[in-house]
Amino acid sequence: MQHLNLKYIRERRLQLGITQQEAAEKLGFKRASTYLKYESGIYELKAKQLPLLSKLLNCKITNFFDKNVSVLETSKKII
């Protein structure tokens, strides 16, 4: 299972000069504090939100996912 790279999402938003309030409104949230909970990982982004976020951040959806497989997943052995 791939995990969202929240650091990438935050850094890309900042790079483009998009405020949390602007991001919140584009994703249909009323407050920046709600968006912050998604960006910080308190809430999980839904699949239907990813195309909107991708458009906002002017990047591909695949950029949101970690490229590295965790150590735990690679160290599992089949017995």
C-alpha positions, 0 to 999 in steps of 0.5 A: 500500500502506498502512502501519501507524501504529505511533506511533498503536498505541503512543500508544493503548496508553499512553493506555489504561494497557495495559502491553506485557506485557498487550498481549503476552498478549492477542496470544498472546506470552509476553513483553513484549519480543516485543510491543515488537518488533512495536510498534517495527516490527522484526516486522510485525503479521499481519492476523489479529492486527489484530482482537485489537489493535483489541479491546484498544485499543478502536478500529477496525482502520482507525485503525491505518493511516496516512491520508497517502499518501507523497510518493513515491507521489504524485509518481510520473508515468505516462509 
